[in-house]
Amino acid sequence: MIKLLFRSLFRFLAYLLSFFQIKNKKIRELVYIIVFQLCLVFTFLTLLTLILRVIDESFGFVLTKNTKQVSEVFGETTDPNSLTKTQLINVMKDNMRRGTVRTLDTEKPLAQRTEENLLDLINEFVLEERVIKTWSLYESIFTLHSIRRIHESTPHSQLKFRNWINLTFLINKQSSFPEFTGIRSALLGSVFIVCIALAFSLPLGVASAVYLEEYATKNRLNSIIQTNIYNLTGIPSILYGILGLAIFVRLLLPLTQGRTILSAGLTLGLLCLPIIIINSQEAIKAVPNSLRNSSYGVGATKWQTVWHHVLPGSYERILTGVILAISRAIGETAPLVVVGAATFITTDPTGLFSKFTALPIQIYQWTARPQESYHHVAAAAIIILLFLIISLNSTAIILRKRVSQRKIEQ
Amino acid sequence: MKNRSVVHNSFLINTPIHEKIIQSLLFLSALFSIVITVFFVVLLSKDALLFVQDKTTSLRGFFFTTSWQPSIQQYGVLPLLNATMMTSIIAIALATPVGLCVAIYLSEYASTKFRNIVKPIIEILAGIPSVVYGYFAVLTVTPVLQALLGPEVIEIYNNLSAGLVIGILILPIIITIGEDALHAVPKSLRMGALAMGATKLECTLSVVFPAALSGISAAIIIAFSRAVGETMIVALAAGAGSNFTFNPLKAAETLTGYIVRISGGDISYNTIDYTSIFILGLLLFFITLGLNMISQAITKRYQEKYD
C-alpha cells in the first residue's frame, strides 16, 4: 500500500513536471544534468558554508575593557611584561582575595608557573578584563574602519585580534567568563565516556556478531535477534538517553551512584552496541570459508577456528567499525543531556563516579546562550570536535580501502 | 546466519564442555540486544503508565487536546507532535529532491573516479554531529532567513530553519541508500531501454528510477524516521515552549525538544514532568520503530525481486 502511495506521489510529481517538458531531447538532457549537478553543488556548498562559518567565528577582533586599570595596579611607569616572576606573584597576592590565591596555588604552585601564565591570571583576577564586543573574521577584515571607530569611542578599551582556539582554551577549566573558559574537563569527560562505552560494548558486540555469524542456525529466535539489532540502530539517540536514565541512573542507582560518568558511558555503550555488532558481522562474513574449512580439516574445534582464524582474519574490519562507533559516540549530545550532564563544572573527572560534562554538551550550552562571545567559544569547540571526528572517520575510510585493496590483490 | 554453520553442528555432540560454555556465553551476549528492546518497552511503559494514572491527566486529553502547558496541568500532545511533523516534513521536502538528484547523478552519470572522490565527502557530511548542525541552524540559517524575509516575519526560533537544517542532516542518508538502490538495478534493464532507442535520460527516469522505487521509498522512510527523532537541531533552533501552529515561521517546541529541555535540569523522580518524558519517549519509540519496520519490509520485498 505504501509502495502504491509513493508510486502515485511520484506520478503526480511527474505530471507536474510535464508542464515544463522541453521538446528538444538534447536540450532536455542537458537541463536535467545541470539540475543534477546543481543539487550536488548544493550539497557541497552546505558542507563548505558550515565549515567556513565555524572557522569565521573562531577568529576575530575582541574589544575588552579592564575593570581596574593597569596603572592602578602596577603604578604609572612600570610595564607589566618586564616584571619578574616574584614581582608578579606579589602583585597577585596584594590584589587578589586570599582564597583565590590559595586555590590557584593548590592547583599548581604559583612559583612553578610560567610568566605568561601569571600574566593571564592577573588579567583574569586582578585587572578583571571583560569582553565588550566581538567580531567574526569576516567582519574583522571588511569592517575594520567601524571597528576602529567603536574602539576609539570607548574609553580605556583594548582592541585585540583573538584566536579563540588557543592553548589556554584547551587547558583551562570552565569559567563563567567566555574569554577565560576552556574545554579541559569537557575533553577529559568525552574521553572517559567513550572509553567506558567501548569497554562495555566492544566485547559484547563482537561476541554477539560471532554468535550470529558462526554459531547461529536458521531458527526463529536467531532471526528475531537479527531483526531486532537492525531495529535498534534506527532508534533515535535521545531514546537511549531516556533508557539510560531509567536503567543506569534510577534502577541501578547503588551501582552507578546516579548521574555519574559511568551512567553516561554505559548509556552510550548501549547506543554503540548495534553499530559494533553489524560492522563486526560484516567483517566476519568477509573471512573466506576456505579458511574455516581448512581449520576444521586439521581437527580444530569450532571455538579454536573462531579464535585463531576467523577473528584474526577480520580484526581490521572490526576495528573500522569500532572507529565509526567511537566517532558516533563522541558527537552524541542528546542522550548525555537526558542522563544528566552537569551544566557547570570546574573539576576534572577523577573516577567512574564523578559528575561529568562532555565536548558536545559544552557546545550545546554555549550555543544556547544569548551572548555573542559564547558563540565564538562554541565555534572553537566545534572545530576541535570536528577535527577529532573527521580524523577518526578518515582513518576508518583509509583502513577500509586498504583492506579491500588487499583482497583484490589476493 | 549462513548454512555453513550447520555443517559443523553435527560435531557439537563431541565438543568439550568449555566450548559449550563459550557458546552459551556468546548466545547470551547476542540475547542482550533483545534484553535492551524489552527494557525499552517495559521501562518506558512503566513510567508512562504512572503518567496516565495521574489525577491531572487522561489518555484522551493526551491525544486529543491541543495545549501542552505542564505548568497549568494541560497535557495535550498535539502541539508537540504537530511541530515534530512540521520540521520533519520540511526536512523531507528539502532532502528528497536534492538527495535523489545527487543519487541519480552519482549512480548514472558520474565516472567511477568522480564517485570515489565524492563518496568520502558525503560520509564526512554524514559524520558531523547534530549539535554542530544545531549551531549552524541558529547562527547561520536563521540570520540568513531573517535577512531574506525580514525579522518581523520570521521569529528568531522557528521551525523553518530547524526543518531545513534537518534536511541537510538527512541528505547523506537519502543519497547513499538511494544510490545503492539505483546501482542494484540490473544492467539488462538499462541495456533493453537503450536498445529500444531511449536516450540516457529517458532510460534513467522511466526505467531505472521506477525499478529502484522500492529502495528509494525505503530510503525516504528511514530518513523521515531520522528526522522525527532528531533532537539537538530542534532543541537549539525550533524554540522552547509548545505552540499549536501550522506556521513554520513561528517558534514551536517539538517532542524531542521538550524532552531535552525538561531533562536538562535536575529533574526529580515520579513528578509529572519526569513521567511525561517517558510517555513522549514511548510515543517516539513506536513512531520510529513503525517507520523502520515499514522500510525494512519494503527492502525485503525488493531484494527478493532481483536476487
Chai-1 contact restraints between the chains, C-beta under 6 A:
chainA,res_idxA,chainB,res_idxB,connection_type,confidence,min_distance_angstrom,max_distance_angstrom,comment,restraint_id
A,F6,B,S217,contact,1.0,0.0,6.0,A-B,restraint_1
A,K25,B,T199,contact,1.0,0.0,6.0,A-B,restraint_2
A,E29,B,T199,contact,1.0,0.0,6.0,A-B,restraint_3
A,E29,B,L201,contact,1.0,0.0,6.0,A-B,restraint_4
A,Y32,B,L201,contact,1.0,0.0,6.0,A-B,restraint_5
A,F36,B,C101,contact,1.0,0.0,6.0,A-B,restraint_6
A,F36,B,Y105,contact,1.0,0.0,6.0,A-B,restraint_7
A,C39,B,V98,contact,1.0,0.0,6.0,A-B,restraint_8
A,C39,B,C101,contact,1.0,0.0,6.0,A-B,restraint_9
A,C39,B,V102,contact,1.0,0.0,6.0,A-B,restraint_10
A,L40,B,V102,contact,1.0,0.0,6.0,A-B,restraint_11
A,L40,B,Y105,contact,1.0,0.0,6.0,A-B,restraint_12
A,F42,B,V98,contact,1.0,0.0,6.0,A-B,restraint_13
A,T43,B,V102,contact,1.0,0.0,6.0,A-B,restraint_14
A,T46,B,I168,contact,1.0,0.0,6.0,A-B,restraint_15
A,L47,B,L125,contact,1.0,0.0,6.0,A-B,restraint_16
A,L50,B,F136,contact,1.0,0.0,6.0,A-B,restraint_17
A,R53,B,T140,contact,1.0,0.0,6.0,A-B,restraint_18
A,L204,B,S29,contact,1.0,0.0,6.0,A-B,restraint_19
A,A207,B,L26,contact,1.0,0.0,6.0,A-B,restraint_20
A,A207,B,S29,contact,1.0,0.0,6.0,A-B,restraint_21
A,S208,B,S29,contact,1.0,0.0,6.0,A-B,restraint_22
A,S208,B,A30,contact,1.0,0.0,6.0,A-B,restraint_23
A,V210,B,L26,contact,1.0,0.0,6.0,A-B,restraint_24
A,Y211,B,L26,contact,1.0,0.0,6.0,A-B,restraint_25
A,Y211,B,F27,contact,1.0,0.0,6.0,A-B,restraint_26
A,Y211,B,A30,contact,1.0,0.0,6.0,A-B,restraint_27
A,L212,B,A30,contact,1.0,0.0,6.0,A-B,restraint_28
A,E214,B,S5,contact,1.0,0.0,6.0,A-B,restraint_29
A,Y215,B,Q23,contact,1.0,0.0,6.0,A-B,restraint_30
A,A216,B,M1,contact,1.0,0.0,6.0,A-B,restraint_31
A,T217,B,V6,contact,1.0,0.0,6.0,A-B,restraint_32
A,K218,B,M1,contact,1.0,0.0,6.0,A-B,restraint_33
A,N222,B,M1,contact,1.0,0.0,6.0,A-B,restraint_34
A,I225,B,A30,contact,1.0,0.0,6.0,A-B,restraint_35
A,N228,B,S33,contact,1.0,0.0,6.0,A-B,restraint_36
A,N228,B,I34,contact,1.0,0.0,6.0,A-B,restraint_37
A,N228,B,T37,contact,1.0,0.0,6.0,A-B,restraint_38
A,I229,B,S33,contact,1.0,0.0,6.0,A-B,restraint_39
A,N231,B,N292,contact,1.0,0.0,6.0,A-B,restraint_40
A,G234,B,N292,contact,1.0,0.0,6.0,A-B,restraint_41
A,I235,B,T288,contact,1.0,0.0,6.0,A-B,restraint_42
A,P236,B,G229,contact,1.0,0.0,6.0,A-B,restraint_43
A,P236,B,T288,contact,1.0,0.0,6.0,A-B,restraint_44
A,I238,B,T231,contact,1.0,0.0,6.0,A-B,restraint_45
A,I238,B,T256,contact,1.0,0.0,6.0,A-B,restraint_46
A,I238,B,I259,contact,1.0,0.0,6.0,A-B,restraint_47
A,L239,B,G281,contact,1.0,0.0,6.0,A-B,restraint_48
A,L239,B,F285,contact,1.0,0.0,6.0,A-B,restraint_49
A,I242,B,G281,contact,1.0,0.0,6.0,A-B,restraint_50
A,L243,B,F40,contact,1.0,0.0,6.0,A-B,restraint_51
A,A246,B,L43,contact,1.0,0.0,6.0,A-B,restraint_52
A,N289,B,R4,contact,1.0,0.0,6.0,A-B,restraint_53
A,T301,B,E19,contact,1.0,0.0,6.0,A-B,restraint_54
A,K302,B,H8,contact,1.0,0.0,6.0,A-B,restraint_55
A,W303,B,E19,contact,1.0,0.0,6.0,A-B,restraint_56
A,W303,B,I22,contact,1.0,0.0,6.0,A-B,restraint_57
A,S327,B,G127,contact,1.0,0.0,6.0,A-B,restraint_58
A,G331,B,P129,contact,1.0,0.0,6.0,A-B,restraint_59
A,T333,B,V131,contact,1.0,0.0,6.0,A-B,restraint_60
A,T333,B,M232,contact,1.0,0.0,6.0,A-B,restraint_61
A,A334,B,T231,contact,1.0,0.0,6.0,A-B,restraint_62
A,A334,B,M232,contact,1.0,0.0,6.0,A-B,restraint_63
A,A334,B,V260,contact,1.0,0.0,6.0,A-B,restraint_64
A,V337,B,V260,contact,1.0,0.0,6.0,A-B,restraint_65
A,V337,B,G264,contact,1.0,0.0,6.0,A-B,restraint_66
A,V338,B,S263,contact,1.0,0.0,6.0,A-B,restraint_67
A,P360,B,P129,contact,1.0,0.0,6.0,A-B,restraint_68
A,P360,B,V131,contact,1.0,0.0,6.0,A-B,restraint_69
A,I363,B,V131,contact,1.0,0.0,6.0,A-B,restraint_70
A,Y364,B,V131,contact,1.0,0.0,6.0,A-B,restraint_71
A,T367,B,Y135,contact,1.0,0.0,6.0,A-B,restraint_72
A,T367,B,L236,contact,1.0,0.0,6.0,A-B,restraint_73
A,H375,B,L139,contact,1.0,0.0,6.0,A-B,restraint_74
A,I382,B,V132,contact,1.0,0.0,6.0,A-B,restraint_75
A,I389,B,G127,contact,1.0,0.0,6.0,A-B,restraint_76
A,I390,B,I124,contact,1.0,0.0,6.0,A-B,restraint_77
A,N393,B,G127,contact,1.0,0.0,6.0,A-B,restraint_78
A,I397,B,P120,contact,1.0,0.0,6.0,A-B,restraint_79
